[in-house]
Amino acid sequence: MKLRTDDFDYFLPESLIAQTPVPQRTHSRLMVVGESTIEDSYFYHLDQWLRPHDLLILNNTQVLKARLFGKKDSGGKVECLVERVSSPHRALVHFRASHAPKPGSLVYFDHDVALTVTQRVEDLFEVEFVRLSQNSPQDFFVWMEQDGVLPLPPYIDRSQDLQDIERYQTVYAQVPGAIAAPTAGLHFDEELFERLREKGVAVAHVTLHVGAGTFAPVKVDFVEQHVMHKEWYFIPEDTIQAIKHCQERGGRVIAVGTTSMRALESGALNKELQAGSQETDIFITPGFEFKVIDMLVTNFHLPRSTLLMLVSAFSGLKRMRRAYQHAIDQKYRFFSYGDAMLLTRGQDQ
């Protein structure tokens, strides 16, 4: 039976969309969804729901200040969103302008920086970084850090402020490359990690650079017709070994965020989990056979989104409908700066 996109729709009061983070990271709420139970807790109690020998998988990507503002040769304004940096001087970007720049043209920015448009790649543009003077930033990374703005999600109806520079970034972010935060990780702080270590919960890392496609709505009627966006990920060999060690000792592998899950399940598509890096366009929908992940820490996801389909595949569509309705009734905060869930793997009852 074909899954309809409408099956993953729900009504969300706008007042429940979190516009700012809670004052302290771990003070967000935590909904623990079991096979037939829903329990309300707080994120600072996460250690009470985990066991010795469990393993948390964290996505250590770092959000870039990837939104920049310039102008074309004609003087027309251009907004540039850097989707992926493929080398220090080459990237794929989104342009928002009255007319899209043409291949071969230049787009100009402050501090003597220009981008040469080399070609169009589907809905993106490949560009080359150009220094127009010796005082220009050295490359994309230096330029974005100097002049860029954090690309807050489209449902946050305000401009970036100083708070976002710290809070729209996990405390363990290490590898620059994302244009959206792996938001399930925003709830952790060092004090909570220390309590988890004391309990015997281990931590390992993957990297998946979150792209703008994470916010793209599914516009087709049937789920199978949707074309998934691509994202780059890396799984270190020591993470593979940590997972094996966890499983040998009877622990549970717990993905912190859908991005960690997508990286690991992509690496296991050929049955045995593989270390290394590559692109993935994995589309996890109900019926998917999970090979690695036992539990999932995740925020609440947009209606009709691929991530709502993913969590429904993991825990069951009926279970997710009950959980989301409970969250709305109990006035949980939704999306990037919102509250979290702890999900177990299961099938619909």
Residue pairs with C-beta under 8 A, 6 or more apart in sequence:
2 222
2 223
2 224
3 222
3 223
3 224
3 285
3 286
3 309
4 221
4 222
4 223
5 218
5 219
5 220
5 221
5 222
5 223
5 226
5 304
6 221
6 304
7 223
7 317
8 218
8 223
8 303
8 304
8 305
8 308
8 309
8 312
8 317
9 303
9 304
10 303
10 321
10 324
10 325
10 328
11 303
11 328
12 303
12 328
12 334
13 328
16 328
16 331
16 332
16 333
16 334
16 338
17 155
17 156
17 333
17 334
17 335
17 338
18 333
18 334
18 335
18 336
18 337
18 338
18 339
19 156
19 157
19 158
19 337
20 163
20 337
21 28
21 163
21 167
21 186
21 337
22 28
22 333
22 337
24 189
25 43
25 167
25 171
25 186
25 187
25 188
25 189
26 42
26 43
26 44
26 46
26 187
26 188
26 189
26 191
26 192
27 42
27 43
27 44
28 42
28 43
28 187
28 333
28 338
28 339
28 340
29 40
29 41
29 42
29 43
29 332
29 333
29 339
29 340
30 40
30 41
30 42
30 43
30 45
30 46
30 49
30 187
30 339
30 340
30 341
30 342
31 38
31 39
31 40
31 41
31 323
31 326
31 327
31 332
31 339
31 340
31 341
31 342
32 38
32 39
32 40
32 41
32 49
32 341
32 342
33 315
33 319
33 323
33 341
33 342
33 343
33 344
34 344
35 319
35 344
35 346
35 349
36 349
38 322
38 323
38 326
40 330
41 48
41 49
43 187
43 192
43 339
43 340
44 192
46 187
46 192
46 196
46 297
46 342
47 192
47 195
47 196
47 199
47 201
49 342
50 56
50 196
50 199
50 201
50 252
50 254
51 199
51 200
51 201
51 251
51 252
52 199
52 200
52 201
52 251
53 200
53 201
53 202
53 246
53 249
53 250
53 251
54 200
54 201
54 202
54 246
54 251
54 252
54 253
54 254
55 201
55 202
55 203
55 204
55 242
55 243
55 245
55 246
55 251
55 252
55 253
55 254
56 196
56 201
56 202
56 203
56 204
56 254
56 256
56 297
57 204
57 205
57 206
57 239
57 243
57 253
57 254
57 255
57 256
57 260
57 264
57 293
58 170
58 172
58 185
58 188
58 203
58 204
58 205
58 206
58 256
58 257
58 260
59 170
59 182
59 185
59 205
59 206
59 207
59 208
59 256
59 257
59 259
59 260
59 263
60 170
60 172
60 173
60 174
60 175
60 205
60 206
60 207
61 173
61 175
61 176
61 177
61 178
61 182
61 207
61 208
61 209
61 210
61 259
62 169
62 173
62 174
62 175
62 176
62 177
62 178
63 150
63 151
63 168
63 169
63 173
63 178
63 179
63 180
63 181
63 210
64 82
64 85
64 141
64 144
64 148
64 176
64 177
64 178
64 179
65 144
65 145
65 147
65 148
65 149
65 150
66 81
66 82
66 83
66 144
66 148
66 150
66 151
66 179
67 79
67 80
67 81
67 82
67 148
67 149
67 150
67 151
68 79
68 80
68 81
68 82
68 109
68 143
68 144
68 147
68 148
68 149
69 77
69 78
69 79
69 80
69 109
70 77
70 78
70 80
70 107
70 108
70 109
70 110
70 115
71 77
71 78
71 107
71 108
72 78
72 97
72 101
72 105
72 106
72 107
72 108
73 105
73 106
73 108
76 97
76 98
76 99
77 97
77 98
78 95
78 96
78 97
78 101
78 107
79 95
79 96
79 97
80 93
80 94
80 95
80 96
80 107
80 109
80 115
81 93
81 94
81 96
81 151
81 179
81 212
82 91
82 92
82 93
82 140
82 144
82 148
82 179
83 91
83 92
83 93
83 94
83 124
83 179
83 211
83 212
84 91
84 92
84 177
84 209
84 211
84 232
85 91
85 140
85 141
85 176
85 177
86 92
88 129
88 138
88 139
88 140
88 141
89 128
89 129
89 139
89 140
90 126
90 127
90 128
90 129
91 126
91 127
91 129
91 140
92 121
92 124
92 125
92 126
92 127
93 115
93 124
93 125
93 127
94 123
94 124
94 125
94 212
95 101
95 107
95 125
100 125
101 107
101 117
101 125
102 117
103 117
103 118
103 119
103 120
104 116
104 117
104 118
105 116
105 117
106 114
106 115
106 116
106 117
106 130
107 114
107 115
107 117
107 127
108 114
109 115
109 143
109 147
110 147
111 135
111 136
111 137
111 143
111 146
111 147
112 131
112 132
112 133
112 135
112 136
113 129
113 130
113 131
113 132
113 136
113 137
113 143
113 147
114 130
114 132
115 127
115 128
115 129
115 130
116 127
116 128
116 130
117 125
117 126
117 127
118 126
118 127
118 128
119 125
119 126
120 126
129 139
129 140
129 143
131 137
131 138
136 143
137 143
137 146
137 147
141 176
149 159
149 160
150 160
150 164
150 165
150 168
151 179
151 180
151 212
152 158
152 159
152 160
152 164
152 168
152 336
153 180
153 215
153 335
153 336
154 215
155 302
155 335
155 336
156 336
156 337
167 186
167 337
168 181
168 186
168 336
168 337
169 181
169 186
170 181
170 182
170 185
170 186
170 188
171 188
171 189
171 190
172 185
172 188
172 205
174 205
175 207
175 209
175 234
177 207
177 209
177 232
178 208
178 209
178 210
178 211
179 209
179 210
179 211
179 212
180 210
180 211
180 212
180 214
180 215
180 336
181 210
181 336
182 208
182 210
182 256
182 257
182 259
182 260
183 257
183 299
183 335
183 336
183 337
184 256
184 257
184 258
184 297
184 298
184 299
184 340
185 256
185 257
186 336
186 337
187 297
187 340
188 256
193 203
196 203
197 203
202 242
202 245
202 246
202 251
204 236
204 238
204 239
204 242
204 243
205 236
205 239
206 233
206 234
206 235
206 236
206 239
206 260
206 263
206 264
207 233
207 234
207 263
207 277
208 231
208 232
208 233
208 234
208 259
208 260
208 262
208 263
208 280
209 231
209 232
209 233
210 231
210 259
211 229
211 230
211 231
212 229
213 228
213 229
213 230
213 231
214 229
214 307
215 302
216 229
216 306
217 302
217 304
217 305
218 226
218 304
218 305
218 306
218 309
219 226
220 226
223 285
223 309
224 285
226 283
226 306
228 281
228 282
228 283
228 306
229 281
230 279
230 280
230 281
231 259
231 262
231 279
231 280
231 281
232 277
232 278
232 279
232 280
233 262
233 263
233 266
233 267
233 277
233 278
233 279
233 280
234 263
234 276
234 277
235 263
235 264
235 267
235 273
235 274
235 275
235 276
235 277
236 275
237 275
239 275
240 273
240 274
240 275
243 253
243 264
243 273
243 292
246 252
246 253
247 253
252 294
252 295
253 264
253 292
253 293
253 294
253 295
254 293
254 294
254 295
254 296
254 297
255 261
255 264
255 293
255 295
255 296
255 297
256 297
257 297
257 298
257 299
258 296
258 298
258 301
258 307
258 310
258 311
261 284
261 293
261 296
261 310
261 314
262 280
262 282
262 284
262 310
263 280
264 273
264 292
264 293
265 282
265 284
265 288
265 290
265 291
265 292
265 293
266 278
266 280
266 282
267 273
267 274
267 275
267 276
267 292
268 274
268 291
268 292
269 282
271 291
273 291
273 292
283 306
283 309
284 306
284 309
284 310
284 313
284 314
285 309
285 310
285 312
285 313
286 309
286 312
286 313
286 316
286 317
287 313
288 313
290 313
290 314
290 345
293 314
293 345
294 344
294 345
295 342
295 343
295 344
295 345
296 311
296 314
296 315
296 341
296 342
296 343
296 345
297 340
297 341
297 342
297 343
298 307
298 311
298 340
298 341
298 343
299 334
299 335
299 336
299 338
299 339
299 340
299 341
300 324
300 327
300 332
300 334
300 335
300 338
300 339
300 341
301 307
301 308
301 311
301 335
302 308
302 335
308 320
311 320
311 341
311 343
312 320
314 343
314 345
315 323
315 343
315 344
315 345
315 346
316 346
316 347
316 348
316 349
317 348
318 348
318 349
319 346
319 348
319 349
323 341
327 334
327 339
327 341
332 338
332 339
333 339
